[in-house]
């Protein structure tokens, strides 16, 4: 069977992260949503997403296909239902479609003609940016069980202090000495060729993905994920950091999500709780206003390729778009549009020529090419986000 992950109605609520990737390629837990589905299904998947993303994330359609809403994270029961879908069948949770069978001869899909199968069991759904960190603990637990089933961890070095060691899994090539791993509150997963430097203290649930690094003396509160090739130091609480990003120095990051290729300058801090303890609101690209999160703790949402200088301070509930460069004293506003350059004293447009020069150098340092497809995606993001920059120029 051919499986296709589609963005679904939550795509715009997941901006700025979905400016540069399909919903399926958001990381939550240990794996991306795509990686979870592929491991459960035993098949590779392709993507139905925005037109400007489709060259990098193409869709392959065959005679018979199963379309899956990428906002939904798989579990055994849902995976079985998806695998058993037949022609003219669809799986729903209330009014939301989770998956449906389609044929390449169909010009359109009319769910009124489908046999509706109701899914009424709990499932993790990522439909808002804050879900990425607020549901990360459950996602880490599910991924940990999936990845470690019937497998044996590498030996924990004698110098490592542990609590609930049976809930710790270390992949081949990982390095860790003279650190403390407390897995009594949730599992701890150390990925392939990852490194936890001396003096680090980790409380699960926690995932350090392949080739990622915890710097000397890092203090990590779960549920937290550090994506592949990312480097993290200082204090981090309940946050998700995608691949190839750096928070390499002291400073606090809490209840936050960082995209790929981000960099936080030394002693950058974010607030994750308002002084009046009120519910946090976050900028919503769909409504072009600040939306209720239902959360008392919510920090920073930062899109791909954004950076900030040393001693940067972010207010509670700040959203930073793609390829922004923030510096200077004081708090920047709590919505920074993509391709903004500046800080508390004001912003100008960060021209694509300069932004691309930086991206090329940054990615080359990690032996990754800044491709023509990457450039085209960022150019489209630049055009699509002009309306918000004009208010700051």
C-alpha positions in Angstrom: 0.0 0.0 0.0 1.1 3.6 -0.7 0.9 5.9 2.3 0.7 9.7 2.0 0.8 12.1 4.9 -1.1 15.3 4.4 -0.9 18.6 6.3 -4.6 18.9 7.2 -6.4 21.9 8.8 -3.8 22.4 11.6 -1.0 23.5 9.2 -1.5 27.2 9.7 -1.8 26.8 13.5 1.7 25.2 13.4 3.4 28.2 11.8 6.2 29.3 11.9 7.5 25.7 11.9 5.4 24.7 8.9 6.7 27.6 6.8 9.7 25.4 6.0 8.4 21.8 6.5 5.2 19.7 6.2 3.4 18.9 9.4 4.8 15.4 9.1 8.4 16.6 9.6 7.7 18.2 13.0 9.8 16.6 15.7 7.9 15.7 18.9 9.1 13.0 21.3 12.2 11.3 19.9 11.2 11.0 16.3 9.5 13.2 13.7 5.8 12.5 13.0 6.9 11.0 9.6 9.5 8.7 11.3 6.8 7.5 13.7 4.4 6.5 11.0 7.0 4.8 8.9 8.3 2.7 11.8 4.7 1.7 12.7 3.6 1.0 9.2 6.9 -0.6 7.9 6.7 1.6 4.8 8.1 4.9 3.6 5.7 7.8 3.1 5.4 10.8 0.9 3.7 14.1 1.5 0.8 16.3 0.4 1.8 19.8 1.4 2.0 23.4 0.2 3.0 23.8 -3.4 6.2 25.7 -2.6 7.4 22.8 -0.4 6.5 20.0 -2.8 9.8 19.9 -4.7 11.7 19.2 -1.5 8.9 17.1 0.0 7.2 15.5 -3.0 4.1 13.3 -3.1 4.1 10.0 -4.9 0.6 8.8 -5.8 -0.1 5.3 -6.9 -3.3 3.5 -8.1 -4.3 2.9 -4.5 -3.4 5.2 -1.6 -4.1 5.7 2.1 -4.0 9.4 3.1 -3.1 10.1 6.7 -3.6 13.4 8.6 -0.1 14.2 9.8 -1.4 16.0 12.9 -2.2 12.6 14.5 0.6 10.5 16.1 0.4 6.8 15.5 -0.2 4.1 18.1 -0.7 0.4 17.7 -4.5 0.5 17.5 -4.7 3.4 15.1 -1.9 1.8 12.9 -3.9 -1.4 12.6 -7.0 0.5 11.6 -5.1 2.4 9.0 -3.5 -0.7 7.6 -6.9 -2.3 7.2 -8.6 0.5 5.4 -10.4 -0.6 2.2 -11.8 1.3 -0.7 -14.3 4.0 0.2 -13.5 3.8 3.9 -12.3 6.7 6.2 -11.3 6.9 9.8 -12.8 9.8 11.8 -12.4 11.2 15.3 -15.6 13.2 15.8 -15.6 15.5 12.8 -11.9 15.3 12.0 -10.6 12.8 9.4 -7.6 10.8 10.5 -7.1 8.7 7.4 -8.9 7.6 4.2 -8.5 5.4 1.2 -8.2 7.0 -2.2 -7.6 6.0 -5.8 -5.7 7.9 -8.4 -8.8 8.0 -10.6 -10.7 10.0 -8.0 -11.1 13.7 -9.0 -12.3 14.6 -5.6 -13.1 13.0 -2.3 -16.7 13.2 -1.0 -16.7 11.8 2.6 -20.5 11.7 2.5 -20.2 8.7 0.3 -17.5 7.0 2.5 -18.0 4.3 5.1 -17.0 6.3 8.2 -15.1 4.3 10.9 -15.1 6.1 14.3 -11.9 6.1 16.3 -12.8 6.8 19.9 -9.6 6.0 21.8 -7.1 8.5 23.1 -4.5 9.7 20.6 -1.9 12.4 20.6 -2.8 15.2 18.1 -0.4 18.1 17.3 -2.6 20.9 16.2 -1.0 24.0 17.8 2.6 25.1 18.3 2.4 24.7 22.0 1.3 21.1 21.7 4.9 20.3 20.5 6.2 20.9 24.0 3.1 20.3 26.1 2.5 16.8 24.7 6.2 16.0 24.4 6.3 13.8 27.5 3.7 11.3 26.2 5.4 11.4 22.8 8.8 10.6 24.3 7.3 7.6 26.2 5.6 6.2 23.1 8.8 6.6 21.0 11.0 5.1 23.7 8.8 2.0 23.8 8.8 1.8 20.0 12.6 2.2 19.6 13.7 0.0 22.5 11.3 -2.9 22.1 13.3 -6.2 22.3 16.6 -4.3 22.2 19.4 -4.0 24.7 20.9 -0.7 25.7 24.6 -0.1 25.6 26.2 -0.4 29.0 25.9 2.6 31.3 29.4 3.8 32.2 30.4 3.3 35.9 31.0 7.0 36.4 27.3 7.8 35.6 24.9 8.3 38.5 21.5 6.9 37.7 18.0 6.5 39.1 15.7 3.9 37.6 18.4 2.7 35.3 16.1 0.3 33.5 14.3 3.3 32.1 17.5 4.5 30.4 18.5 3.5 26.9 21.9 4.3 25.3 22.5 3.8 21.6 25.8 2.7 20.0 28.6 5.3 20.0 27.1 7.6 22.6 29.6 9.1 25.1 28.8 10.1 28.7 30.9 10.2 31.8 30.4 11.7 35.3 26.8 12.8 34.7 23.5 12.2 36.5 20.6 10.6 34.8 17.3 10.5 36.8 14.7 8.4 34.9 12.3 8.1 37.8 9.9 10.6 36.2 10.2 9.3 32.6 12.5 7.6 30.2 15.9 8.9 29.1 17.1 8.1 25.6 20.6 8.9 24.4 20.9 8.6 20.6 23.6 7.2 18.4 27.0 9.0 18.7 25.4 11.6 21.0 27.4 13.1 23.9 26.5 14.2 27.4 29.5 16.1 28.8 30.7 16.0 32.4 28.6 17.5 35.1 25.3 17.4 33.2 22.2 16.7 35.3 19.2 15.2 33.4 15.7 14.4 34.7 13.4 12.5 32.3 11.5 12.3 30.2 14.4 13.3 27.9 15.6 12.5 24.4 19.0 13.4 23.1 18.9 12.5 19.4 21.6 11.1 17.2 24.9 13.2 17.1 23.5 15.8 19.6 25.4 17.2 22.5 24.8 18.3 26.0 27.5 20.8 27.0 29.4 20.8 30.3 27.1 21.1 33.4 23.9 21.3 31.5 20.7 21.2 33.6 17.8 19.5 31.9 14.2 19.1 33.2 11.9 16.9 31.2 10.0 16.5 29.1 12.7 17.8 26.8 14.0 16.8 23.3 17.3 17.8 21.8 17.2 17.1 18.1 19.9 15.5 15.9 23.2 17.5 15.7 21.9 20.1 18.1 24.1 21.4 21.0 22.6 22.5 24.3 24.0 24.0 27.5 22.6 25.9 30.5 19.1 25.2 31.9 16.3 23.8 29.8 12.9 22.8 30.9 10.1 21.1 28.9 11.3 22.2 25.5 11.7 20.7 22.0 14.8 21.7 20.0 14.7 20.5 16.4 17.9 19.4 14.5 21.1 21.4 13.9 20.3 24.2 16.4 22.4 25.6 19.2 21.8 26.8 22.7 25.4 26.3 23.6 25.8 28.5 26.7 24.2 29.4 30.1 20.8 30.8 30.1 17.2 29.5 30.6 14.9 28.0 27.9 11.6 26.8 29.2 8.3 25.6 27.6 9.6 26.4 24.2 10.2 25.1 20.7 13.2 26.0 18.5 13.2 25.1 14.8 16.3 23.9 12.8 19.4 26.0 12.3 18.6 28.4 15.2 21.2 29.9 17.5 20.7 31.4 20.9 23.5 33.7 22.0 25.2 33.3 25.4 23.0 34.1 28.4 19.8 34.2 26.4 16.8 33.8 28.6 13.1 33.4 28.1 10.2 34.0 30.5 7.7 31.1 30.5 5.3 32.6 33.2 3.6 35.9 33.2 4.0 38.1 36.3 0.3 38.0 37.0 0.2 34.2 36.4 -2.4 34.7 33.7 -3.1 32.4 30.7 -0.5 32.9 28.0 -1.6 34.1 24.5 0.5 33.4 21.4 0.5 35.0 18.0 -1.6 33.1 15.5 -0.9 33.5 11.8 -4.3 32.2 10.8 -6.3 34.8 12.8 -3.5 37.5 12.7 -4.0 38.0 16.4 -3.0 36.5 19.8 -4.7 33.2 20.6 -5.4 31.7 23.9 -3.3 28.7 24.7 -5.0 27.5 27.9 -1.5 27.3 29.4 0.1 29.2 32.3 3.6 28.2 31.2 4.6 29.0 27.6 7.8 30.5 26.4 9.4 30.9 23.0 8.4 29.6 19.5 11.3 30.3 17.1 11.2 29.3 13.4 14.1 27.9 11.3 17.3 29.9 10.7 16.5 32.5 13.4 19.2 33.7 15.7 19.6 36.1 18.6 22.6 37.9 20.2 24.1 37.5 23.6 22.0 38.4 26.7 18.8 38.4 24.7 15.6 38.4 26.8 12.3 37.0 25.4 9.0 37.7 27.1 6.5 35.0 28.0 4.7 33.7 24.8 7.0 35.1 22.1 6.8 33.9 18.5 9.8 34.5 16.2 9.4 33.7 12.5 11.9 32.3 10.0 15.3 33.9 9.4 15.0 36.6 12.0 18.1 38.1 13.6 17.5 39.7 17.1 19.9 41.6 19.2 20.3 44.6 21.6 19.0 45.3 25.1 15.5 45.1 26.4 12.7 42.8 25.4 11.8 42.5 21.7 8.1 42.5 21.0 6.3 39.1 21.5 5.8 38.6 17.7 8.8 39.0 15.5 8.0 38.5 11.8 10.2 36.4 9.5 13.2 38.1 8.0 13.3 40.8 10.7 16.6 42.4 11.8 16.8 44.3 15.1 15.3 44.2 18.5 13.6 46.3 21.2 14.5 49.6 19.5 12.8 48.5 16.2 13.2 46.2 13.2 14.2 46.5 9.6 13.9 43.9 6.9 16.6 41.2 6.8 17.3 41.0 3.1 17.3 37.5 1.6 20.8 38.0 0.1 22.3 38.5 3.5 20.2 35.8 5.2 21.1 33.3 2.5 24.8 34.1 2.9 24.6 33.3 6.6 22.5 30.1 6.0 25.0 28.8 3.5 27.9 29.3 5.9 26.1 27.9 8.9 25.0 24.8 7.1 28.4 24.2 5.5 29.9 24.0 9.0 27.8 20.9 9.6 28.5 19.5 6.1 25.0 20.2 4.9 24.4 22.0 1.6 22.1 25.1 1.3 20.4 23.9 -1.8 18.4 25.7 -4.5 15.3 24.1 -3.0 16.1 25.5 0.4 16.6 28.9 -1.2 13.3 28.8 -3.1 11.4 27.8 0.1 12.9 30.7 2.1 12.2 33.1 -0.8 8.6 32.1 -0.7 8.4 32.6 3.0 9.9 36.0 2.6 7.2 37.0 0.1 4.4 35.4 2.2 5.4 37.3 5.4 5.8 40.8 4.0 2.5 41.9 5.4 3.8 41.6 9.0 7.2 43.2 8.4 5.8 46.3 7.0 4.4 47.2 10.4 7.9 47.2 11.8 10.0 48.8 9.1 
